[in-house]
Amino acid sequence: MKLCSLQFLKVLAVALSLSLLAAGESPAKVLAPDFVTLAETLKPTVVNISTAKSLQPQQRFRRYPGQPADPFQDFFERFFEEAPRRPQRARSLGSGVIISAEGYILTNNHVVAGADEIKVRLSDGREFKGEVKGADEKLDLALVKIEVKDHLPVAQLGNSDEIKVGEWVMAIGNPFGLAQTVTAGIVSATGRVIGSGPYDDFIQTDASINPGNSGGPLFDTDGRVIGINTAIVAGGQGIGFAIPINMAKEVIPQLEEKGKVVRGWLGVTIQPITPDLARSFGLENEKGALIADVVKDGPAAKAGLESGDVVLEFDGKKIREVNELPRIVAATPVGRTVKVKILRDGKPREVEVTVGRLAEGEEGGTKVAEEKLGMTVRELNPELAAKMGLKESGGVVVTAVESGSAAEGAGVQPGDVIREIGGRPVATVADYDKAIRSYKKGDVIRFLLRRGDGNYFLALRVE
């Protein structure tokens, strides 16, 4: 008796499932999951978030310093200033996921930041006023609370460390205001660094994510949240990013209890290890984080860490990529003493560091050295000055310039001492970092440098 094509495929699927089970593998990891059942079960845990904020009316006329008076402009300026202005309201849409039966909702910080009004709509159509209980700008996460009398359906939080590239995932959200939209795809990559902040570690997926999906959940095939959808590549297709849920789980208790996140601080500037640097330090590979500078009197300095040390392990966690160290340090409780394995002069060592507290407003206690300009800087001290043959004994000096970089193209050289950036004095690496962070891609930065016995200006375009 012959089987039709559909029956044959069903028999084949069953046979494949049995063979996978016999081999100890879950067929759900290989075969497409039951998205219908998943969607029906999980949609009630996803909410739509709409916000509104007031905008200050913009000044219609602006006179620049030194601009001569214009009687016609003065007339029109007085005319329009006296005319009544209508208040302006900016509105936006986003998504969120219910993580507590008592009404706690996890979403993106950028969905609710600065909002005067937050409305949360459930899948059954009910609408509630939302209140931000805590927010973390660095991770782009926020915790919103709604007051409900009954218990809400709750999404289970999974383990984002266990996901693998190629696994099925499903996103639910509010793209372009289209409520309760379900899309599916796979995990395209993990550990993505996209330059959005000091703790980048995104899950990349090809499940469709669009404006309005921000703050919504990314589910695995077991119906557990493994990420919070947060970013897309403008003009790209099938390239979306989600914050790993394990990173969110680390800060949710602090957001609920304190309304903010307190992070650990090490007090070092680090940089990636290139193949050439690895050879110069006697390393077998490029794994680890190279300490470029140590903050005076910071936790690292007190523990004896030095510029040139390579951090291989922090508190029992191996450091493979340079960006892993800031995330691990930030998640370490303040005041905790941890063991740090380093490589110094080609020899392994172990030191103990008591983690400090990252001050509010700082970019990160363990900073990755600025790469967009293509140069590395350090604070001068007598020893470094003598080593580089410099007369100055203080300030900030360029120690390395990357080949083909913007800095090299502008004429920056190792040994140049940076006196000013954009007219502002630079005395420390902190001054340098603060000045550089104020510029964006395409801006031109004016440097005043000291080279040899003379000063000179130099203009560098940010790439």
SULURRA-V777683 format. One record per residue. N is the residue number from 1. SS is DSSP state (@ for helix, = for strand, . for the rest). OMEGA is omega in degrees with one decimal (999 if undefined). Layout:
n->N ss->SS omega->OMEGA
n->N ss->SS omega->OMEGA
This chain:
n->1 ss->. omega->-178.5
n->2 ss->. omega->176.9
n->3 ss->. omega->175.0
n->4 ss->. omega->-175.7
n->5 ss->@ omega->-178.0
n->6 ss->@ omega->179.3
n->7 ss->@ omega->179.5
n->8 ss->@ omega->-179.8
n->9 ss->@ omega->179.0
n->10 ss->@ omega->178.7
n->11 ss->@ omega->179.5
n->12 ss->@ omega->180.0
n->13 ss->@ omega->178.3
n->14 ss->@ omega->179.8
n->15 ss->@ omega->179.1
n->16 ss->@ omega->178.6
n->17 ss->@ omega->-179.9
n->18 ss->@ omega->-180.0
n->19 ss->@ omega->178.0
n->20 ss->@ omega->178.4
n->21 ss->@ omega->178.5
n->22 ss->@ omega->179.7
n->23 ss->. omega->179.2
n->24 ss->. omega->-179.7
n->25 ss->. omega->176.9
n->26 ss->. omega->179.5
n->27 ss->@ omega->179.7
n->28 ss->@ omega->179.8
n->29 ss->@ omega->-176.1
n->30 ss->. omega->-178.4
n->31 ss->. omega->178.0
n->32 ss->. omega->-178.5
n->33 ss->. omega->178.4
n->34 ss->. omega->-177.1
n->35 ss->@ omega->179.9
n->36 ss->@ omega->-179.7
n->37 ss->@ omega->178.9
n->38 ss->@ omega->-178.7
n->39 ss->@ omega->-179.9
n->40 ss->@ omega->-177.3
n->41 ss->@ omega->-169.2
n->42 ss->@ omega->-178.1
n->43 ss->@ omega->178.0
n->44 ss->@ omega->-179.3
n->45 ss->@ omega->-176.8
n->46 ss->= omega->-177.4
n->47 ss->= omega->172.5
n->48 ss->= omega->-178.3
n->49 ss->= omega->175.2
n->50 ss->= omega->-177.0
n->51 ss->= omega->175.1
n->52 ss->= omega->177.7
n->53 ss->= omega->179.0
n->54 ss->= omega->177.7
n->55 ss->= omega->177.1
n->56 ss->. omega->177.6
n->57 ss->. omega->-179.6
n->58 ss->. omega->175.3
n->59 ss->. omega->-172.9
n->60 ss->. omega->-179.3
n->61 ss->. omega->178.6
n->62 ss->. omega->177.1
n->63 ss->. omega->-177.3
n->64 ss->. omega->179.6
n->65 ss->. omega->178.6
n->66 ss->. omega->-179.5
n->67 ss->. omega->-178.5
n->68 ss->. omega->-179.8
n->69 ss->. omega->178.7
n->70 ss->. omega->-176.3
n->71 ss->@ omega->179.2
n->72 ss->@ omega->178.3
n->73 ss->@ omega->179.0
n->74 ss->@ omega->179.7
n->75 ss->@ omega->-178.9
n->76 ss->@ omega->178.7
n->77 ss->@ omega->178.7
n->78 ss->@ omega->-178.5
n->79 ss->@ omega->-176.7
n->80 ss->@ omega->179.8
n->81 ss->@ omega->-179.4
n->82 ss->@ omega->178.9
n->83 ss->. omega->-179.8
n->84 ss->. omega->178.8
n->85 ss->. omega->177.7
n->86 ss->. omega->177.0
n->87 ss->. omega->-179.0
n->88 ss->= omega->-179.4
n->89 ss->= omega->175.5
n->90 ss->= omega->-178.2
n->91 ss->= omega->178.9
n->92 ss->= omega->-179.3
n->93 ss->= omega->176.9
n->94 ss->= omega->-177.6
n->95 ss->= omega->177.6
n->96 ss->= omega->-179.9
n->97 ss->= omega->-178.5
n->98 ss->= omega->-179.1
n->99 ss->. omega->179.5
n->100 ss->. omega->179.3
n->101 ss->. omega->180.0
n->102 ss->. omega->173.6
n->103 ss->. omega->176.0
n->104 ss->= omega->-175.7
n->105 ss->= omega->178.2
n->106 ss->= omega->-179.9
n->107 ss->= omega->175.6
n->108 ss->. omega->175.5
n->109 ss->@ omega->-176.4
n->110 ss->@ omega->176.6
n->111 ss->@ omega->-172.9
n->112 ss->@ omega->-175.6
n->113 ss->. omega->176.9
n->114 ss->. omega->-176.0
n->115 ss->. omega->173.4
n->116 ss->. omega->-175.7
n->117 ss->= omega->178.3
n->118 ss->= omega->177.4
n->119 ss->= omega->-179.4
n->120 ss->= omega->179.2
n->121 ss->= omega->178.5
n->122 ss->. omega->-178.3
n->123 ss->. omega->179.0
n->124 ss->. omega->176.3
n->125 ss->. omega->179.3
n->126 ss->. omega->-177.3
n->127 ss->= omega->-177.4
n->128 ss->= omega->173.3
n->129 ss->= omega->-179.5
n->130 ss->. omega->177.3
n->131 ss->= omega->178.1
n->132 ss->= omega->179.8
n->133 ss->= omega->179.3
n->134 ss->= omega->-179.3
n->135 ss->= omega->179.2
n->136 ss->= omega->-176.3
n->137 ss->. omega->-175.7
n->138 ss->. omega->177.2
n->139 ss->. omega->-177.2
n->140 ss->. omega->177.9
n->141 ss->= omega->176.2
n->142 ss->= omega->178.1
n->143 ss->= omega->-177.9
n->144 ss->= omega->-179.3
n->145 ss->= omega->170.9
n->146 ss->. omega->-179.6
n->147 ss->. omega->-179.5
n->148 ss->. omega->178.9
n->149 ss->. omega->-179.8
n->150 ss->. omega->179.2
n->151 ss->. omega->-177.2
n->152 ss->. omega->173.1
n->153 ss->. omega->-173.2
n->154 ss->. omega->175.3
n->155 ss->. omega->177.7
n->156 ss->= omega->179.7
n->157 ss->= omega->-177.1
n->158 ss->. omega->-179.2
n->159 ss->. omega->-176.1
n->160 ss->@ omega->178.1
n->161 ss->@ omega->-176.4
n->162 ss->@ omega->-176.1
n->163 ss->. omega->-179.0
n->164 ss->. omega->177.9
n->165 ss->. omega->-179.5
n->166 ss->. omega->179.0
n->167 ss->. omega->176.6
n->168 ss->= omega->173.9
n->169 ss->= omega->-179.9
n->170 ss->= omega->178.2
n->171 ss->= omega->174.9
n->172 ss->= omega->-178.7
n->173 ss->= omega->-171.5
n->174 ss->. omega->-175.4
n->175 ss->@ omega->179.0
n->176 ss->@ omega->178.9
n->177 ss->@ omega->178.9
n->178 ss->. omega->-169.8
n->179 ss->. omega->172.3
n->180 ss->. omega->177.4
n->181 ss->= omega->-178.9
n->182 ss->= omega->174.5
n->183 ss->= omega->-178.2
n->184 ss->= omega->178.6
n->185 ss->= omega->179.3
n->186 ss->= omega->170.7
n->187 ss->= omega->-177.2
n->188 ss->= omega->-179.5
n->189 ss->= omega->175.0
n->190 ss->= omega->177.6
n->191 ss->= omega->-178.7
n->192 ss->= omega->174.2
n->193 ss->. omega->-174.4
n->194 ss->. omega->175.9
n->195 ss->. omega->-178.9
n->196 ss->. omega->-178.4
n->197 ss->. omega->-174.9
n->198 ss->. omega->-175.2
n->199 ss->. omega->179.6
n->200 ss->. omega->176.0
n->201 ss->. omega->-167.7
n->202 ss->= omega->167.2
n->203 ss->= omega->175.9
n->204 ss->= omega->-179.6
n->205 ss->= omega->174.4
n->206 ss->. omega->170.4
n->207 ss->. omega->-172.9
n->208 ss->. omega->176.5
n->209 ss->. omega->-176.0
n->210 ss->. omega->175.2
n->211 ss->. omega->-174.7
n->212 ss->. omega->173.9
n->213 ss->. omega->-176.5
n->214 ss->. omega->179.2
n->215 ss->. omega->-180.0
n->216 ss->. omega->-175.0
n->217 ss->= omega->168.6
n->218 ss->= omega->-174.5
n->219 ss->= omega->169.8
n->220 ss->. omega->-175.1
n->221 ss->. omega->175.1
n->222 ss->. omega->178.2
n->223 ss->. omega->178.9
n->224 ss->= omega->179.8
n->225 ss->= omega->176.7
n->226 ss->= omega->179.7
n->227 ss->= omega->174.8
n->228 ss->= omega->-176.6
n->229 ss->= omega->-171.1
n->230 ss->= omega->-173.7
n->231 ss->= omega->175.8
n->232 ss->= omega->173.2
n->233 ss->. omega->-178.3
n->234 ss->. omega->179.2
n->235 ss->. omega->-179.9
n->236 ss->. omega->177.3
n->237 ss->. omega->178.3
n->238 ss->. omega->178.4
n->239 ss->. omega->177.7
n->240 ss->= omega->-176.0
n->241 ss->= omega->-179.8
n->242 ss->= omega->175.7
n->243 ss->= omega->178.7
n->244 ss->= omega->-174.7
n->245 ss->@ omega->178.3
n->246 ss->@ omega->175.8
n->247 ss->@ omega->178.0
n->248 ss->@ omega->-178.4
n->249 ss->@ omega->179.6
n->250 ss->@ omega->-174.7
n->251 ss->@ omega->-178.0
n->252 ss->@ omega->179.0
n->253 ss->@ omega->178.9
n->254 ss->@ omega->177.9
n->255 ss->@ omega->-179.6
n->256 ss->@ omega->-174.8
n->257 ss->@ omega->-173.3
n->258 ss->. omega->-177.9
n->259 ss->. omega->179.6
n->260 ss->. omega->-177.4
n->261 ss->. omega->174.2
n->262 ss->. omega->-174.6
n->263 ss->. omega->176.6
n->264 ss->= omega->-176.6
n->265 ss->= omega->179.3
n->266 ss->. omega->177.3
n->267 ss->. omega->176.3
n->268 ss->= omega->168.3
n->269 ss->= omega->-175.3
n->270 ss->= omega->178.3
n->271 ss->= omega->179.2
n->272 ss->. omega->177.5
n->273 ss->. omega->178.3
n->274 ss->. omega->177.2
n->275 ss->@ omega->179.2
n->276 ss->@ omega->177.9
n->277 ss->@ omega->179.4
n->278 ss->@ omega->178.8
n->279 ss->@ omega->-177.8
n->280 ss->@ omega->178.7
n->281 ss->. omega->179.2
n->282 ss->. omega->-179.5
n->283 ss->. omega->178.5
n->284 ss->. omega->-179.9
n->285 ss->. omega->-177.3
n->286 ss->. omega->-179.5
n->287 ss->. omega->178.9
n->288 ss->. omega->179.1
n->289 ss->= omega->-178.3
n->290 ss->= omega->178.3
n->291 ss->= omega->179.2
n->292 ss->= omega->-178.8
n->293 ss->= omega->-179.4
n->294 ss->= omega->179.9
n->295 ss->. omega->-179.5
n->296 ss->. omega->178.9
n->297 ss->. omega->176.4
n->298 ss->. omega->-179.4
n->299 ss->@ omega->-179.4
n->300 ss->@ omega->-179.8
n->301 ss->@ omega->179.9
n->302 ss->@ omega->179.8
n->303 ss->@ omega->178.4
n->304 ss->. omega->176.4
n->305 ss->. omega->-174.9
n->306 ss->. omega->172.0
n->307 ss->. omega->-177.7
n->308 ss->. omega->174.8
n->309 ss->. omega->176.1
n->310 ss->= omega->179.9
n->311 ss->= omega->-178.6
n->312 ss->= omega->-176.4
n->313 ss->= omega->179.4
n->314 ss->= omega->179.2
n->315 ss->. omega->177.3
n->316 ss->. omega->-178.8
n->317 ss->= omega->-178.9
n->318 ss->= omega->178.2
n->319 ss->. omega->179.7
n->320 ss->. omega->179.4
n->321 ss->. omega->-175.6
n->322 ss->@ omega->-176.5
n->323 ss->@ omega->178.3
n->324 ss->@ omega->-176.1
n->325 ss->@ omega->178.4
n->326 ss->@ omega->-179.0
n->327 ss->@ omega->-178.3
n->328 ss->@ omega->178.9
n->329 ss->@ omega->-178.6
n->330 ss->@ omega->-178.1
n->331 ss->@ omega->-179.1
n->332 ss->. omega->-179.5
n->333 ss->. omega->178.7
n->334 ss->. omega->179.6
n->335 ss->. omega->179.9
n->336 ss->. omega->177.2
n->337 ss->= omega->-174.7
n->338 ss->= omega->176.9
n->339 ss->= omega->-179.7
n->340 ss->= omega->177.3
n->341 ss->= omega->-177.4
n->342 ss->= omega->172.1
n->343 ss->= omega->179.9
n->344 ss->= omega->-178.2
n->345 ss->. omega->177.3
n->346 ss->. omega->-177.9
n->347 ss->= omega->179.5
n->348 ss->= omega->177.0
n->349 ss->= omega->176.0
n->350 ss->= omega->178.7
n->351 ss->= omega->176.5
n->352 ss->= omega->-178.1
n->353 ss->= omega->173.1
n->354 ss->= omega->-173.6
n->355 ss->. omega->177.7
n->356 ss->= omega->-178.8
n->357 ss->= omega->177.9
n->358 ss->. omega->179.9
n->359 ss->. omega->179.3
n->360 ss->. omega->179.9
n->361 ss->. omega->178.2
n->362 ss->. omega->-179.7
n->363 ss->. omega->-178.8
n->364 ss->. omega->-178.1
n->365 ss->. omega->176.2
n->366 ss->= omega->-170.1
n->367 ss->= omega->173.5
n->368 ss->= omega->-176.3
n->369 ss->. omega->-177.6
n->370 ss->. omega->-176.2
n->371 ss->. omega->-171.7
n->372 ss->. omega->177.3
n->373 ss->. omega->177.8
n->374 ss->. omega->176.2
n->375 ss->= omega->179.5
n->376 ss->= omega->-179.1
n->377 ss->= omega->175.9
n->378 ss->= omega->174.6
n->379 ss->= omega->-179.0
n->380 ss->. omega->168.8
n->381 ss->. omega->-177.0
n->382 ss->@ omega->-178.9
n->383 ss->@ omega->179.7
n->384 ss->@ omega->179.0
n->385 ss->@ omega->179.3
n->386 ss->@ omega->-179.3
n->387 ss->@ omega->-177.4
n->388 ss->@ omega->178.3
n->389 ss->. omega->-177.7
n->390 ss->. omega->177.3
n->391 ss->. omega->179.4
n->392 ss->. omega->178.0
n->393 ss->. omega->179.5
n->394 ss->. omega->-178.9
n->395 ss->. omega->-177.3
n->396 ss->= omega->-176.3
n->397 ss->= omega->174.6
n->398 ss->= omega->-178.4
n->399 ss->= omega->-179.8
n->400 ss->= omega->177.7
n->401 ss->= omega->-177.5
n->402 ss->. omega->179.3
n->403 ss->. omega->179.2
n->404 ss->. omega->-176.8
n->405 ss->. omega->176.9
n->406 ss->@ omega->-179.8
n->407 ss->@ omega->179.4
n->408 ss->@ omega->179.6
n->409 ss->@ omega->-179.8
n->410 ss->@ omega->177.5
n->411 ss->. omega->177.5
n->412 ss->. omega->-179.4
n->413 ss->. omega->172.7
n->414 ss->. omega->-177.2
n->415 ss->. omega->175.3
n->416 ss->. omega->177.3
n->417 ss->= omega->-176.6
n->418 ss->= omega->179.8
n->419 ss->= omega->-177.6
n->420 ss->= omega->170.9
n->421 ss->= omega->-178.5
n->422 ss->. omega->179.5
n->423 ss->. omega->-179.7
n->424 ss->= omega->-179.5
n->425 ss->= omega->178.3
n->426 ss->. omega->-178.9
n->427 ss->. omega->-177.2
n->428 ss->. omega->175.5
n->429 ss->@ omega->177.6
n->430 ss->@ omega->176.4
n->431 ss->@ omega->179.3
n->432 ss->@ omega->-178.7
n->433 ss->@ omega->-178.4
n->434 ss->@ omega->-179.6
n->435 ss->@ omega->-177.2
n->436 ss->@ omega->-178.0
n->437 ss->@ omega->-178.0
n->438 ss->. omega->-179.4
n->439 ss->. omega->178.1
n->440 ss->. omega->-178.1
n->441 ss->. omega->179.6
n->442 ss->. omega->178.6
n->443 ss->. omega->175.4
n->444 ss->= omega->-178.8
n->445 ss->= omega->176.6
n->446 ss->= omega->178.4
n->447 ss->= omega->165.7
n->448 ss->= omega->-174.2
n->449 ss->= omega->172.7
n->450 ss->= omega->179.5
n->451 ss->= omega->-176.5
n->452 ss->. omega->-178.7
n->453 ss->. omega->-176.4
n->454 ss->= omega->175.6
n->455 ss->= omega->173.0
n->456 ss->= omega->178.8
n->457 ss->= omega->-179.3
n->458 ss->= omega->179.2
n->459 ss->= omega->-176.3
n->460 ss->= omega->179.5
n->461 ss->= omega->179.7
n->462 ss->. omega->-179.3
n->463 ss->. omega->999
